[in-house]
C-alpha cells in the first residue's frame, strides 16, 4: 500500500497593501487528508467517501500526491 496526501488550494487575502487591498491573494496548499491505497485513483475514491464535497480534476480541484515512505 502507498500513502497519498490529498491537497487543496486555498486563497488567503486581507484588505492591506501587502495583498493589493485584496486583489492579489496568497495561494496556500493545504493537506486535508492522508490515505493509504494501491493507486492514486483508488486513493481519490477513498478520499471522496470520507469527504463527499471533495472534487478532483480541473484547474482548481484537489490533488492526490504520493508520499515517499
DRENFI-260212 format. One record per residue: chain; x, y, z of N, C-alpha, C in turn; residue in one letter. Coordinates in steps of 0.1 Angstrom, whole numbers, padded with zeros to 4 digits, always signed. Layout:
<pt><c>A</c><n_c1>X</n_c1><n_c2>Y</n_c2><n_c3>Z</n_c3><ca_c1>X</ca_c1><ca_c2>Y</ca_c2><ca_c3>Z</ca_c3><c_c1>X</c_c1><c_c2>Y</c_c2><c_c3>Z</c_c3><r>A</r></pt>
...
end
This chain:
<pt><c>A</c><n_c1>+0008</n_c1><n_c2>-0012</n_c2><n_c3>+0000</n_c3><ca_c1>+0000</ca_c1><ca_c2>+0000</ca_c2><ca_c3>+0000</ca_c3><c_c1>+0009</c_c1><c_c2>+0012</c_c2><c_c3>+0000</c_c3><r>X</r></pt>
<pt><c>A</c><n_c1>+0004</n_c1><n_c2>+0022</n_c2><n_c3>-0007</n_c3><ca_c1>+0011</ca_c1><ca_c2>+0035</ca_c2><ca_c3>-0008</ca_c3><c_c1>+0003</c_c1><c_c2>+0045</c_c2><c_c3>+0000</c_c3><r>X</r></pt>
<pt><c>A</c><n_c1>+0010</n_c1><n_c2>+0056</n_c2><n_c3>+0005</n_c3><ca_c1>+0004</ca_c1><ca_c2>+0067</ca_c2><ca_c3>+0011</ca_c3><c_c1>+0003</c_c1><c_c2>+0078</c_c2><c_c3>+0002</c_c3><r>X</r></pt>
<pt><c>A</c><n_c1>-0009</n_c1><n_c2>+0085</n_c2><n_c3>+0002</n_c3><ca_c1>-0012</ca_c1><ca_c2>+0096</ca_c2><ca_c3>-0006</ca_c3><c_c1>-0017</c_c1><c_c2>+0108</c_c2><c_c3>+0002</c_c3><r>X</r></pt>
<pt><c>A</c><n_c1>-0013</n_c1><n_c2>+0120</n_c2><n_c3>-0001</n_c3><ca_c1>-0018</ca_c1><ca_c2>+0132</ca_c2><ca_c3>+0006</ca_c3><c_c1>-0028</c_c1><c_c2>+0138</c_c2><c_c3>-0004</c_c3><r>X</r></pt>
<pt><c>A</c><n_c1>-0039</n_c1><n_c2>+0142</n_c2><n_c3>+0002</n_c3><ca_c1>-0049</ca_c1><ca_c2>+0149</ca_c2><ca_c3>-0006</ca_c3><c_c1>-0048</c_c1><c_c2>+0164</c_c2><c_c3>-0003</c_c3><r>X</r></pt>
<pt><c>A</c><n_c1>-0044</n_c1><n_c2>+0172</n_c2><n_c3>-0013</n_c3><ca_c1>-0041</ca_c1><ca_c2>+0186</ca_c2><ca_c3>-0011</ca_c3><c_c1>-0051</c_c1><c_c2>+0195</c_c2><c_c3>-0019</c_c3><r>X</r></pt>
<pt><c>A</c><n_c1>-0056</n_c1><n_c2>+0206</n_c2><n_c3>-0012</n_c3><ca_c1>-0064</ca_c1><ca_c2>+0215</ca_c2><ca_c3>-0019</ca_c3><c_c1>-0058</c_c1><c_c2>+0229</c_c2><c_c3>-0019</c_c3><r>X</r></pt>
<pt><c>A</c><n_c1>-0062</n_c1><n_c2>+0237</n_c2><n_c3>-0028</n_c3><ca_c1>-0057</ca_c1><ca_c2>+0251</ca_c2><ca_c3>-0029</ca_c3><c_c1>-0066</c_c1><c_c2>+0260</c_c2><c_c3>-0021</c_c3><r>X</r></pt>
<pt><c>A</c><n_c1>-0060</n_c1><n_c2>+0269</n_c2><n_c3>-0013</n_c3><ca_c1>-0068</ca_c1><ca_c2>+0278</ca_c2><ca_c3>-0006</ca_c3><c_c1>-0063</c_c1><c_c2>+0292</c_c2><c_c3>-0008</c_c3><r>X</r></pt>
<pt><c>A</c><n_c1>-0072</n_c1><n_c2>+0302</n_c2><n_c3>-0011</n_c3><ca_c1>-0068</ca_c1><ca_c2>+0316</ca_c2><ca_c3>-0013</ca_c3><c_c1>-0069</c_c1><c_c2>+0324</c_c2><c_c3>+0000</c_c3><r>X</r></pt>
<pt><c>A</c><n_c1>-0059</n_c1><n_c2>+0331</n_c2><n_c3>+0003</n_c3><ca_c1>-0059</ca_c1><ca_c2>+0339</ca_c2><ca_c3>+0015</ca_c3><c_c1>-0056</c_c1><c_c2>+0354</c_c2><c_c3>+0012</c_c3><r>X</r></pt>
<pt><c>A</c><n_c1>-0064</n_c1><n_c2>+0363</n_c2><n_c3>+0017</n_c3><ca_c1>-0062</ca_c1><ca_c2>+0377</ca_c2><ca_c3>+0014</ca_c3><c_c1>-0067</c_c1><c_c2>+0386</c_c2><c_c3>+0025</c_c3><r>X</r></pt>
<pt><c>A</c><n_c1>-0062</n_c1><n_c2>+0397</n_c2><n_c3>+0026</n_c3><ca_c1>-0066</ca_c1><ca_c2>+0407</ca_c2><ca_c3>+0036</ca_c3><c_c1>-0067</c_c1><c_c2>+0421</c_c2><c_c3>+0028</c_c3><r>X</r></pt>
<pt><c>A</c><n_c1>-0075</n_c1><n_c2>+0430</n_c2><n_c3>+0033</n_c3><ca_c1>-0076</ca_c1><ca_c2>+0443</ca_c2><ca_c3>+0027</ca_c3><c_c1>-0064</c_c1><c_c2>+0452</c_c2><c_c3>+0031</c_c3><r>X</r></pt>
<pt><c>A</c><n_c1>-0052</n_c1><n_c2>+0448</n_c2><n_c3>+0028</n_c3><ca_c1>-0040</ca_c1><ca_c2>+0456</ca_c2><ca_c3>+0032</ca_c3><c_c1>-0031</c_c1><c_c2>+0458</c_c2><c_c3>+0019</c_c3><r>X</r></pt>
<pt><c>A</c><n_c1>-0022</n_c1><n_c2>+0467</n_c2><n_c3>+0019</n_c3><ca_c1>-0014</ca_c1><ca_c2>+0469</ca_c2><ca_c3>+0008</ca_c3><c_c1>-0005</c_c1><c_c2>+0457</c_c2><c_c3>+0004</c_c3><r>X</r></pt>
<pt><c>A</c><n_c1>-0002</n_c1><n_c2>+0449</n_c2><n_c3>+0014</n_c3><ca_c1>+0006</ca_c1><ca_c2>+0437</ca_c2><ca_c3>+0011</ca_c3><c_c1>-0001</c_c1><c_c2>+0427</c_c2><c_c3>+0001</c_c3><r>X</r></pt>
<pt><c>A</c><n_c1>-0014</n_c1><n_c2>+0427</n_c2><n_c3>+0002</n_c3><ca_c1>-0022</ca_c1><ca_c2>+0418</ca_c2><ca_c3>-0008</ca_c3><c_c1>-0029</c_c1><c_c2>+0427</c_c2><c_c3>-0018</c_c3><r>X</r></pt>
<pt><c>A</c><n_c1>-0025</n_c1><n_c2>+0439</n_c2><n_c3>-0020</n_c3><ca_c1>-0031</ca_c1><ca_c2>+0447</ca_c2><ca_c3>-0031</ca_c3><c_c1>-0045</c_c1><c_c2>+0451</c_c2><c_c3>-0027</c_c3><r>X</r></pt>
<pt><c>A</c><n_c1>-0048</n_c1><n_c2>+0453</n_c2><n_c3>-0015</n_c3><ca_c1>-0062</ca_c1><ca_c2>+0456</ca_c2><ca_c3>-0010</ca_c3><c_c1>-0071</c_c1><c_c2>+0445</c_c2><c_c3>-0013</c_c3><r>X</r></pt>
<pt><c>A</c><n_c1>-0067</n_c1><n_c2>+0433</n_c2><n_c3>-0014</n_c3><ca_c1>-0075</ca_c1><ca_c2>+0421</ca_c2><ca_c3>-0016</ca_c3><c_c1>-0075</c_c1><c_c2>+0416</c_c2><c_c3>-0030</c_c3><r>X</r></pt>
<pt><c>A</c><n_c1>-0068</n_c1><n_c2>+0423</n_c2><n_c3>-0039</n_c3><ca_c1>-0068</ca_c1><ca_c2>+0419</ca_c2><ca_c3>-0054</ca_c3><c_c1>-0058</c_c1><c_c2>+0408</c_c2><c_c3>-0057</c_c3><r>X</r></pt>
<pt><c>A</c><n_c1>-0048</n_c1><n_c2>+0406</n_c2><n_c3>-0049</n_c3><ca_c1>-0037</ca_c1><ca_c2>+0396</ca_c2><ca_c3>-0051</ca_c3><c_c1>-0036</c_c1><c_c2>+0387</c_c2><c_c3>-0040</c_c3><r>X</r></pt>
<pt><c>A</c><n_c1>-0045</n_c1><n_c2>+0377</n_c2><n_c3>-0039</n_c3><ca_c1>-0045</ca_c1><ca_c2>+0368</ca_c2><ca_c3>-0027</ca_c3><c_c1>-0033</c_c1><c_c2>+0358</c_c2><c_c3>-0028</c_c3><r>X</r></pt>
<pt><c>A</c><n_c1>-0029</n_c1><n_c2>+0354</n_c2><n_c3>-0016</n_c3><ca_c1>-0018</ca_c1><ca_c2>+0344</ca_c2><ca_c3>-0015</ca_c3><c_c1>-0024</c_c1><c_c2>+0330</c_c2><c_c3>-0017</c_c3><r>X</r></pt>
<pt><c>A</c><n_c1>-0017</n_c1><n_c2>+0321</n_c2><n_c3>-0024</n_c3><ca_c1>-0022</ca_c1><ca_c2>+0308</ca_c2><ca_c3>-0027</ca_c3><c_c1>-0015</c_c1><c_c2>+0298</c_c2><c_c3>-0017</c_c3><r>X</r></pt>
<pt><c>A</c><n_c1>-0023</n_c1><n_c2>+0291</n_c2><n_c3>-0009</n_c3><ca_c1>-0017</ca_c1><ca_c2>+0282</ca_c2><ca_c3>+0000</ca_c3><c_c1>-0022</c_c1><c_c2>+0268</c_c2><c_c3>-0003</c_c3><r>X</r></pt>
<pt><c>A</c><n_c1>-0013</n_c1><n_c2>+0258</n_c2><n_c3>-0002</n_c3><ca_c1>-0017</ca_c1><ca_c2>+0244</ca_c2><ca_c3>-0004</ca_c3><c_c1>-0019</c_c1><c_c2>+0238</c_c2><c_c3>+0010</c_c3><r>X</r></pt>
<pt><c>A</c><n_c1>-0031</n_c1><n_c2>+0232</n_c2><n_c3>+0012</n_c3><ca_c1>-0035</ca_c1><ca_c2>+0227</ca_c2><ca_c3>+0025</ca_c3><c_c1>-0037</c_c1><c_c2>+0212</c_c2><c_c3>+0023</c_c3><r>X</r></pt>
<pt><c>A</c><n_c1>-0031</n_c1><n_c2>+0204</n_c2><n_c3>+0032</n_c3><ca_c1>-0033</ca_c1><ca_c2>+0189</ca_c2><ca_c3>+0032</ca_c3><c_c1>-0045</c_c1><c_c2>+0186</c_c2><c_c3>+0040</c_c3><r>X</r></pt>
<pt><c>A</c><n_c1>-0056</n_c1><n_c2>+0181</n_c2><n_c3>+0034</n_c3><ca_c1>-0068</ca_c1><ca_c2>+0178</ca_c2><ca_c3>+0041</ca_c3><c_c1>-0069</c_c1><c_c2>+0164</c_c2><c_c3>+0045</c_c3><r>X</r></pt>
<pt><c>A</c><n_c1>-0062</n_c1><n_c2>+0155</n_c2><n_c3>+0040</n_c3><ca_c1>-0063</ca_c1><ca_c2>+0141</ca_c2><ca_c3>+0043</ca_c3><c_c1>-0051</c_c1><c_c2>+0133</c_c2><c_c3>+0039</c_c3><r>X</r></pt>
<pt><c>A</c><n_c1>-0047</n_c1><n_c2>+0122</n_c2><n_c3>+0046</n_c3><ca_c1>-0037</ca_c1><ca_c2>+0113</ca_c2><ca_c3>+0041</ca_c3><c_c1>-0044</c_c1><c_c2>+0099</c_c2><c_c3>+0041</c_c3><r>X</r></pt>
<pt><c>A</c><n_c1>-0043</n_c1><n_c2>+0092</n_c2><n_c3>+0029</n_c3><ca_c1>-0050</ca_c1><ca_c2>+0079</ca_c2><ca_c3>+0028</ca_c3><c_c1>-0040</c_c1><c_c2>+0069</c_c2><c_c3>+0023</c_c3><r>X</r></pt>
<pt><c>A</c><n_c1>-0043</n_c1><n_c2>+0056</n_c2><n_c3>+0025</n_c3><ca_c1>-0035</ca_c1><ca_c2>+0045</ca_c2><ca_c3>+0020</ca_c3><c_c1>-0043</c_c1><c_c2>+0038</c_c2><c_c3>+0010</c_c3><r>X</r></pt>
<pt><c>A</c><n_c1>-0036</n_c1><n_c2>+0035</n_c2><n_c3>-0002</n_c3><ca_c1>-0043</ca_c1><ca_c2>+0028</ca_c2><ca_c3>-0013</ca_c3><c_c1>-0033</c_c1><c_c2>+0023</c_c2><c_c3>-0022</c_c3><r>X</r></pt>
<pt><c>A</c><n_c1>-0037</n_c1><n_c2>+0014</n_c2><n_c3>-0031</n_c3><ca_c1>-0028</ca_c1><ca_c2>+0008</ca_c2><ca_c3>-0041</ca_c3><c_c1>-0024</c_c1><c_c2>+0018</c_c2><c_c3>-0052</c_c3><r>X</r></pt>
<pt><c>A</c><n_c1>-0034</n_c1><n_c2>+0026</n_c2><n_c3>-0057</n_c3><ca_c1>-0031</ca_c1><ca_c2>+0035</ca_c2><ca_c3>-0068</ca_c3><c_c1>-0037</c_c1><c_c2>+0049</c_c2><c_c3>-0064</c_c3><r>X</r></pt>
<pt><c>A</c><n_c1>-0033</n_c1><n_c2>+0059</n_c2><n_c3>-0072</n_c3><ca_c1>-0038</ca_c1><ca_c2>+0072</ca_c2><ca_c3>-0069</ca_c3><c_c1>-0053</c_c1><c_c2>+0074</c_c2><c_c3>-0071</c_c3><r>X</r></pt>
<pt><c>A</c><n_c1>-0058</n_c1><n_c2>+0066</n_c2><n_c3>-0081</n_c3><ca_c1>-0073</ca_c1><ca_c2>+0067</ca_c2><ca_c3>-0084</ca_c3><c_c1>-0081</c_c1><c_c2>+0061</c_c2><c_c3>-0072</c_c3><r>X</r></pt>
<pt><c>A</c><n_c1>-0075</n_c1><n_c2>+0050</n_c2><n_c3>-0067</n_c3><ca_c1>-0082</ca_c1><ca_c2>+0044</ca_c2><ca_c3>-0055</ca_c3><c_c1>-0081</c_c1><c_c2>+0053</c_c2><c_c3>-0043</c_c3><r>X</r></pt>
<pt><c>A</c><n_c1>-0070</n_c1><n_c2>+0060</n_c2><n_c3>-0042</n_c3><ca_c1>-0069</ca_c1><ca_c2>+0070</ca_c2><ca_c3>-0031</ca_c3><c_c1>-0079</c_c1><c_c2>+0081</c_c2><c_c3>-0032</c_c3><r>X</r></pt>
<pt><c>A</c><n_c1>-0081</n_c1><n_c2>+0085</n_c2><n_c3>-0044</n_c3><ca_c1>-0092</ca_c1><ca_c2>+0095</ca_c2><ca_c3>-0047</ca_c3><c_c1>-0105</c_c1><c_c2>+0090</c_c2><c_c3>-0043</c_c3><r>X</r></pt>
<pt><c>A</c><n_c1>-0108</n_c1><n_c2>+0078</n_c2><n_c3>-0046</n_c3><ca_c1>-0121</ca_c1><ca_c2>+0072</ca_c2><ca_c3>-0042</ca_c3><c_c1>-0123</c_c1><c_c2>+0071</c_c2><c_c3>-0027</c_c3><r>X</r></pt>
<pt><c>A</c><n_c1>-0112</n_c1><n_c2>+0068</n_c2><n_c3>-0020</n_c3><ca_c1>-0113</ca_c1><ca_c2>+0067</ca_c2><ca_c3>-0005</ca_c3><c_c1>-0115</c_c1><c_c2>+0081</c_c2><c_c3>+0000</c_c3><r>X</r></pt>
<pt><c>A</c><n_c1>-0108</n_c1><n_c2>+0091</n_c2><n_c3>-0005</n_c3><ca_c1>-0110</ca_c1><ca_c2>+0105</ca_c2><ca_c3>+0000</ca_c3><c_c1>-0124</c_c1><c_c2>+0110</c_c2><c_c3>-0003</c_c3><r>X</r></pt>
<pt><c>A</c><n_c1>-0129</n_c1><n_c2>+0107</n_c2><n_c3>-0014</n_c3><ca_c1>-0143</ca_c1><ca_c2>+0111</ca_c2><ca_c3>-0018</ca_c3><c_c1>-0153</c_c1><c_c2>+0105</c_c2><c_c3>-0008</c_c3><r>X</r></pt>
<pt><c>A</c><n_c1>-0151</n_c1><n_c2>+0093</n_c2><n_c3>-0004</n_c3><ca_c1>-0161</ca_c1><ca_c2>+0087</ca_c2><ca_c3>+0005</ca_c3><c_c1>-0160</c_c1><c_c2>+0093</c_c2><c_c3>+0019</c_c3><r>X</r></pt>
<pt><c>A</c><n_c1>-0147</n_c1><n_c2>+0097</n_c2><n_c3>+0023</n_c3><ca_c1>-0146</ca_c1><ca_c2>+0104</ca_c2><ca_c3>+0036</ca_c3><c_c1>-0150</c_c1><c_c2>+0118</c_c2><c_c3>+0036</c_c3><r>X</r></pt>
<pt><c>A</c><n_c1>-0149</n_c1><n_c2>+0125</n_c2><n_c3>+0025</n_c3><ca_c1>-0153</ca_c1><ca_c2>+0139</ca_c2><ca_c3>+0023</ca_c3><c_c1>-0161</c_c1><c_c2>+0141</c_c2><c_c3>+0010</c_c3><r>X</r></pt>
<pt><c>A</c><n_c1>-0174</n_c1><n_c2>+0139</n_c2><n_c3>+0011</n_c3><ca_c1>-0182</ca_c1><ca_c2>+0139</ca_c2><ca_c3>-0001</ca_c3><c_c1>-0181</c_c1><c_c2>+0152</c_c2><c_c3>-0010</c_c3><r>X</r></pt>
<pt><c>A</c><n_c1>-0178</n_c1><n_c2>+0163</n_c2><n_c3>-0004</n_c3><ca_c1>-0177</ca_c1><ca_c2>+0176</ca_c2><ca_c3>-0012</ca_c3><c_c1>-0164</c_c1><c_c2>+0178</c_c2><c_c3>-0019</c_c3><r>X</r></pt>
<pt><c>A</c><n_c1>-0155</n_c1><n_c2>+0169</n_c2><n_c3>-0018</n_c3><ca_c1>-0142</ca_c1><ca_c2>+0170</ca_c2><ca_c3>-0024</ca_c3><c_c1>-0143</c_c1><c_c2>+0166</c_c2><c_c3>-0039</c_c3><r>X</r></pt>
<pt><c>A</c><n_c1>-0137</n_c1><n_c2>+0174</n_c2><n_c3>-0048</n_c3><ca_c1>-0137</ca_c1><ca_c2>+0171</ca_c2><ca_c3>-0062</ca_c3><c_c1>-0122</c_c1><c_c2>+0171</c_c2><c_c3>-0067</c_c3><r>X</r></pt>
<pt><c>A</c><n_c1>-0120</n_c1><n_c2>+0163</n_c2><n_c3>-0076</n_c3><ca_c1>-0107</ca_c1><ca_c2>+0161</ca_c2><ca_c3>-0083</ca_c3><c_c1>-0108</c_c1><c_c2>+0166</c_c2><c_c3>-0097</c_c3><r>X</r></pt>
<pt><c>A</c><n_c1>-0097</n_c1><n_c2>+0170</n_c2><n_c3>-0103</n_c3><ca_c1>-0097</ca_c1><ca_c2>+0174</ca_c2><ca_c3>-0117</ca_c3><c_c1>-0099</c_c1><c_c2>+0189</c_c2><c_c3>-0119</c_c3><r>X</r></pt>
<pt><c>A</c><n_c1>-0096</n_c1><n_c2>+0193</n_c2><n_c3>-0131</n_c3><ca_c1>-0097</ca_c1><ca_c2>+0207</ca_c2><ca_c3>-0135</ca_c3><c_c1>-0086</c_c1><c_c2>+0216</c_c2><c_c3>-0129</c_c3><r>X</r></pt>
<pt><c>A</c><n_c1>-0087</n_c1><n_c2>+0229</n_c2><n_c3>-0131</n_c3><ca_c1>-0076</ca_c1><ca_c2>+0237</ca_c2><ca_c3>-0126</ca_c3><c_c1>-0077</c_c1><c_c2>+0240</c_c2><c_c3>-0111</c_c3><r>X</r></pt>
<pt><c>A</c><n_c1>-0088</n_c1><n_c2>+0239</n_c2><n_c3>-0105</n_c3><ca_c1>-0090</ca_c1><ca_c2>+0242</ca_c2><ca_c3>-0091</ca_c3><c_c1>-0094</c_c1><c_c2>+0231</c_c2><c_c3>-0082</c_c3><r>X</r></pt>
<pt><c>A</c><n_c1>-0093</n_c1><n_c2>+0219</n_c2><n_c3>-0088</n_c3><ca_c1>-0097</ca_c1><ca_c2>+0207</ca_c2><ca_c3>-0080</ca_c3><c_c1>-0086</c_c1><c_c2>+0202</c_c2><c_c3>-0070</c_c3><r>X</r></pt>
<pt><c>A</c><n_c1>-0089</n_c1><n_c2>+0193</n_c2><n_c3>-0062</n_c3><ca_c1>-0079</ca_c1><ca_c2>+0188</ca_c2><ca_c3>-0052</ca_c3><c_c1>-0069</c_c1><c_c2>+0179</c_c2><c_c3>-0060</c_c3><r>X</r></pt>
<pt><c>A</c><n_c1>-0057</n_c1><n_c2>+0178</n_c2><n_c3>-0054</n_c3><ca_c1>-0047</ca_c1><ca_c2>+0170</ca_c2><ca_c3>-0060</ca_c3><c_c1>-0044</c_c1><c_c2>+0158</c_c2><c_c3>-0051</c_c3><r>X</r></pt>
<pt><c>A</c><n_c1>-0039</n_c1><n_c2>+0147</n_c2><n_c3>-0057</n_c3><ca_c1>-0035</ca_c1><ca_c2>+0135</ca_c2><ca_c3>-0049</ca_c3><c_c1>-0020</c_c1><c_c2>+0133</c_c2><c_c3>-0052</c_c3><r>X</r></pt>
<pt><c>A</c><n_c1>-0012</n_c1><n_c2>+0134</n_c2><n_c3>-0041</n_c3><ca_c1>+0002</ca_c1><ca_c2>+0134</ca_c2><ca_c3>-0042</ca_c3><c_c1>+0008</c_c1><c_c2>+0122</c_c2><c_c3>-0034</c_c3><r>X</r></pt>
<pt><c>A</c><n_c1>+0016</n_c1><n_c2>+0114</n_c2><n_c3>-0041</n_c3><ca_c1>+0022</ca_c1><ca_c2>+0102</ca_c2><ca_c3>-0034</ca_c3><c_c1>+0033</c_c1><c_c2>+0107</c_c2><c_c3>-0025</c_c3><r>X</r></pt>
<pt><c>A</c><n_c1>+0033</n_c1><n_c2>+0101</n_c2><n_c3>-0013</n_c3><ca_c1>+0042</ca_c1><ca_c2>+0104</ca_c2><ca_c3>-0002</ca_c3><c_c1>+0052</c_c1><c_c2>+0093</c_c2><c_c3>-0002</c_c3><r>X</r></pt>
<pt><c>A</c><n_c1>+0065</n_c1><n_c2>+0096</n_c2><n_c3>-0002</n_c3><ca_c1>+0076</ca_c1><ca_c2>+0086</ca_c2><ca_c3>-0001</ca_c3><c_c1>+0077</c_c1><c_c2>+0082</c_c2><c_c3>+0013</c_c3><r>X</r></pt>
<pt><c>A</c><n_c1>+0079</n_c1><n_c2>+0069</n_c2><n_c3>+0015</n_c3><ca_c1>+0080</ca_c1><ca_c2>+0063</ca_c2><ca_c3>+0028</ca_c3><c_c1>+0093</c_c1><c_c2>+0065</c_c2><c_c3>+0034</c_c3><r>X</r></pt>
end
